[in-house]
Amino acid sequence: MKVAVCAVDQGLEAELASRFGRCKYFVVIDTETTNVAAIPNAGGKTGEGAGVQAAQILINEDVEAVIGTSFGPNAFMTLKYAGIKVYNGKGTVSEVLEQFKDEKLEEMEQSNVPKKAGHFTR
């Protein structure tokens, strides 16, 4: 299973990013092979729609679950429609990955931030 974690940096010791759509990296872990890859979030610098663009990156990577802290409604719905499970976590990538493996993270049922929360204004 491929699990993505929204992170501020690359690697397993990176802290979780505060916002899904604006995270710097997705640390993607294949739980079967233990391969780890850091994928830059190219959509994080856009004016709007960053969450949906970030979700598309994970869809393209065949991710089955994502762990983060804040998910906007558009990103959340895009992930759910794609069949990607969304979990809320805190700590480092390795910490939340262990919590995920131990089934200690609760799957989110809805977005936890208002629409356009990460929208840049001019």
Beta strands, then each sheet from edge to edge (+ up, - down):
strand 1: 2-7
strand 2: 25-30
strand 3: 36-40
strand 4: 65-68
strand 5: 85-88
sheet 1: 3+ 2- 1+ 4+ 5+
end
